[in-house]
């Protein structure tokens, strides 16, 4: 079975309603016919093989990026511009996607990048609180409620035959701490490299963006 088939099966069979505290809701984009079509086109274009991939594991999808497109760190604008995938979604640029596509271009382009890597997240569904993006670790109650859901879905992804045991954590703070604790308990990663989250780079270190792109390239080359 190809990696594309594995990943599409994973996303399209996710439980729509993970256990969440009052006031927190999940983003489930896979009922949208255009999202499903876009994902099928994307994964069959770039992942229709059985080659191993290194996972870059982020936090959870955002409402303007993969919470719409279903594709990690990819908004509608960049999918159309760089992947030749026209779509009718709002073309608002999501800043994490903007940074990641610059990294991919510096790496050698999207085809080369996706041949070696796969973007995923600790929590596979996006989260909202008051219509704004929310992270799975933003409060202890939410994190605890999601623990069984995250454990099941992250282990499912790591169990795919194409998943390399060496991962890259996207986010140097709580996301890294969570993945380290997860690995200590589940023994599913052989090593964890870490990179700063693109949103942090774009919000607080934009003037030094090229330095962080170079940092990404160094870690990526180490994990080919």
N, C-alpha and C positions, 0 to 999 in steps of 0.2 A: 504493500500500500504506500502511496506517495505521501510526502510530508504535507502537501496541500490537502489531501483527503483527510489525513489525521487531524489537521488543525481546523478545517471546516467542520468536521464532525464534533470536535471539542466545543467550538463556539456555539454551534447551532443546537446543541443538546444541553447547554448550561441551564441550571435552574434559574427561572426568571426572578424569583423572590427569595434572595438570601435573607437569613434572620437579621433584622436591623432594629435598633432602638427607635422609639418614637421620634419623628422629626427628621430622620435620615431616610432617603429613598435611593433605590438603585436605578441606573440607566441601563435599559435593555434595548439595544438598537436592532436586534436581529429579526424582529417582526416586520421591520420596514423592508419592502420588496427591493428598493433601490440599494439599500445597504447590503442585503444578501447578494444581489447581482454584482455589486462592486467588489465585495469580498471574494466571490467565486472567480471573477475575472482576474483580480489581483493575485490570489494564491495560485491559480492555475498558470498564470504568467511567470511567476517568480519561484514557485516552490513545487512544481510538478515533477519531482524527482525523489530519490531516496537518499540524497547526500546529507551528511551530518551538518548541523548548524550550532553555533554558539548563541545562547540566549542572552539578550540584554534585558534585564528585568526591572521595569519601572514600578510605579506605585499603584495607580489605577487609572483607567481611561478618563480623559477630560470631556466636558460637555461640548466643546467646539472641535475636538479632534477625533480620536478613535471612538469616543462616545457617540459620534455620528457615523463615521465611515466603517467602524469595526476593524480598523487596521492600525496597529500600534504606531504611535507618534506620527500619524499621517492625517492631515486635514484634507478637505475637499479641494482646496486650491492647489496644494502641492501634488496631490495625486493626478490632477489634470495637467499641471505644468511639467512634471518630471516623469510621470509614469504613463502619459498619454491615455488617461482614463477620464473622458468627459463625464460630467455628472451634473445633476440639477440642484445639488446642495448649495447652501449659502457659502460663498467663497471667502468668508472671514478668515484671516490668517491666525493660526494658533501658534504662539511664539515658540513652544517646545518643538513643534513640527518644523518651523522655520530653521531652527538651529540644527536639528537632526538631518534635514535635507542638505544643509551646507556641509555637514560632516560626510554624508554619503557622496556628495559631489567631490569632495576632497579625497575620499577613499578611492575614487575611480568611477563613480556613477552608481545608480540604483541597482542595475543588474549585477554588477560585481559585488556590491554590498549584500544584497539579499541572497546571493549564492553562498555567502559565508555566515550570515547572521539572521537572527529572528528577534523582533521586538515583542515582548510580552510584559505582563504586569503581575505583581503579587496578588492583587484582587482583580479578577478578570472583567468585572463590571464596574462602570463608573458610579460615583456616589454624589448625591446632592444634599445640601442643607440650605434651606431658604433660597432655592434655585441657583445656588453657587456651588462650584466644585468643592468636594470634601474628600479628605484622605482617609484611608482605612484605619490609620493610626492616630487620627486627630483627637480622639478621646478613648479612654480605656474601655468604656462600655461597648462602643462600636467595634473595637478591635477584638474584644473577647467574644462578642456575638458572632463575628465573622470567622473566628478561628477554625471551626470544623469545615466551613465552606472553602476557605483559603487552603487548608491542608489538603482537602480532597482534590481541588482543581490544580494546585501547584504540583502535587505528586503525579496527577494524570499527565501533565505536560512534560514533566521530567522523565516519565516512563516511556515516552515515545521513542522509537528506535533511532530517530535522527537527532535526538537531544544529546549534545555533548555534556559531560559532567562538570566542566569548568564554565562558570557563569560570570557575567558582568552585571553588577548592581548599578542601576542608574539612581543616584541619590546617596550622598555621603553621610546622612544623619540617621533618622529613624528607620528608613527603608533598609539600610545596611544592617543596622542592629537587629531588625526583625529577621532578615534572611540568615544572618549568622546564628541566631538562636534557633531558627527553623532547621538549619543544617545540623546543628549540634544534636537536635532531637531526632530528626528523620534520617540523617546520614545520607543525604541525596546529592550533595555537591562535593566535588573533590577539591575545588578552589573557588574563591570569590575575589574577582578584581572589582574595583569600584571607580566610578566616574561621577563628577558633579552633575546634578540634574540640570537639563537644558533651560528650564524655566528660571532657575536661580542664576545661571550664566546670563541670560537675556535681560533679567530684571536688575541685577546688581553688578555684573561684570561685563556689560556689553562692549565697553571700550577695549577690553582685553579678550574679545571673542576669539581672535585668531590663536591666541595662546591655548585656549580651551579646546579649540578644534584640533590643534596639534597634540594635546593631551589625549583626546579621544583616539586619534590615529595611532598613537603609540600603544595604547591598550588594545585596540582592535588588531593591530599587527601581531601582537603577542598571542592573540587568541584565535588565529586562523587555523 
